[in-house]
Amino acid sequence: MQKLVLIRHGESVWNNENRFTGWTDVDLSHTGHMQAINAGKLLAKHGYNFDVGYTSVLKRSIKTLHHILEELDHLWIPVTKSWRLNERFYGALQGLNKEETIQKYGAEQVHKWRRDPNELPPAIKPDDDRYPGKDLRYCNLTSREIPLTENLSETMQRVMPFWVETIVPAIRENRKVIVCAHGNSLRALLKYIDNLSDEEVTNLEIPTATPWIHELDDELNTIRHYYLE
Ligand SMILES: O=C(O)[C@H](O)COP(=O)(O)O
């Protein structure tokens, strides 16, 4: 039996301001830093340690993992950062306040944008300042890989190769793995590895900075999962 630890980043400044974030590189709030440190302390208290860590290329997730590894005195382990673990790209919603968006478009539409796996938020255009193609960290992506908007199914399509080609081989080599990512990239990952239905994934809400333990069998199917307390 292998234990895989998944964790969503701590509260970000825009989580706190209730704004759609997506690929915007927003920092952790003070609360977010504290949540991440506490998550590290909790993992330490339960005797966890890791051989390898994976995270996105967004600082709220990178810093959360860093805090955790610092608390475990494990800052030295290899950490791979990949755009494939980024939050879902929220298109033209990025930067908007979620409550104001509900007032403008209605609760039903906003719920669909947020939780329907097949609903696409309004797209940006490549001349938009929010276009990731303007950001150096994405310079090796093809134009097809750079999103203008994304639904959860598309997020799953880009998370999946990272799971299959990078994380799975590490688990098969018996390495102890922690993945620190985002609400929707983790939902996408779970949809794939646990074969969740659209309805199940729609109802899946992942709290910030709470270690989520997945016990896996030899085929890497989840036997059980729980949040560490
Ligand atoms: O990108 C965001 O705004 C959040 O990290 C996730 O938002 P959601 O819960 O509205 O999908």
The ligand as an SDF file (V2000), in Angstrom:
LIG
                    3D

 11 10  0  0  0  0  0  0  0  0999 V2000
   -9.0250   30.1260   -9.5500 O   0  0  0  0  0  0  0  0  0  0  0  0
   -9.7790   30.3890   -8.5920 C   0  0  0  0  0  0  0  0  0  0  0  0
  -10.5040   31.3860   -8.5600 O   0  0  0  0  0  0  0  0  0  0  0  0
   -9.8370   29.4670   -7.3920 C   0  0  0  0  0  0  0  0  0  0  0  0
   -8.6020   28.9980   -7.0810 O   0  0  0  0  0  0  0  0  0  0  0  0
  -10.7740   28.3160   -7.6080 C   0  0  0  0  0  0  0  0  0  0  0  0
  -11.9670   28.8660   -7.8260 O   0  0  0  0  0  0  0  0  0  0  0  0
  -13.3610   28.0930   -7.8900 P   0  0  0  0  0  0  0  0  0  0  0  0
  -13.5840   27.4200   -6.5710 O   0  0  0  0  0  0  0  0  0  0  0  0
  -14.3300   29.2030   -8.1640 O   0  0  0  0  0  0  0  0  0  0  0  0
  -13.2710   27.1260   -9.0410 O   0  0  0  0  0  0  0  0  0  0  0  0
  1  2  2  0
  2  3  1  0
  2  4  1  0
  4  5  1  0
  4  6  1  0
  6  7  1  0
  7  8  1  0
  8  9  2  0
  8 10  1  0
  8 11  1  0
M  END
$$$$
